[in-house]
Amino acid sequence: MTEPLIRHSPSRGPSSPDVWGVYDEPTGSVQYVAACPVTRKAALIDVVLGFDPRSFATNTRSMDAVLDLVGHEKLVVEHILDTHPHADHLMASARLREATGAPNAIGAKVREIAALWRDLYHLPDAFDPNRDFDRLLADGDTFSIGDLPVRVMLSPGHTLGSISFVVGEDVAFVHDTLMYPDMGTSRCDFPGGSAAELWDSVQAILALPGPTRLFVGHDYGAEGREDPMWEATVADHLDRNKHVHAGADRDAWIAKREERDATLALPDRMLAALQVNLRAGRLPEAEADGHRYLKMPLNRF
Ligand SMILES: [Fe+2]
């Protein structure tokens, strides 16, 4: 097993977080550690529970790499955060809560996303976000990582309840809204998604100060670029984001986004991922034979 790719984006001062991105190669996801440079308190954001889509076996390789980094940097985990219930990977939230004792959180609209998937799985009693998450965050909510203030921005489009975290004076975690500038923006075609909403979310993110370091949720490389990339400033995106650079046209982008989304296959982990992620990454209880099972809709997608 090769070591995961990790990049450190250093703090620029006492109100600016240290950020580490830890790349999960199988899903092209970026997991983040954001730390207060003064207190060494940290938040873990969008950490992955490994899952083989063929064998349905889980593993903790990526999550362990994040916890190793936390140990190595002598950080104290204060929050376990997810920006949305991910469709492409299982969430490590519940296991991280067990491992660190820190509370976990996600956007409050997870309740509406859970209602939608309860129908799609026909599991009328499944998913209780109030039980599985310690905190459900709404637009404008604030908390802190050590001495750093954090502001929650609702940024729907990819899902109806995605949230971004603005941390300290110069960082935002914007998950599946923008992608790296040469890849543009994220897809909006999952249940509850909306290209028009994503446009508005992206505009609000790009209204942050120009030097703000934006960290995106995914990268799969790009044409002419093999290395995954995930950090660019607001100014970089306005200058050269392929889809939403300054002056880009809303209606033309929506048309292009919807046209492109219609050609994309569903993520191969999606139907397993949502059923687990709406429980904060907790697997279903074992049945009488001691094994755990998922339920899958046929011919719905
Ligand atoms: Fe996502």
Boltz pocket constraint, residues with backbone or C-beta under 6 A from the ligand:
constraints:
  - pocket:
      binder: B
      contacts: [[A, 84], [A, 85], [A, 86], [A, 87], [A, 88], [A, 158], [A, 176], [A, 217]]
      max_distance: 6.0
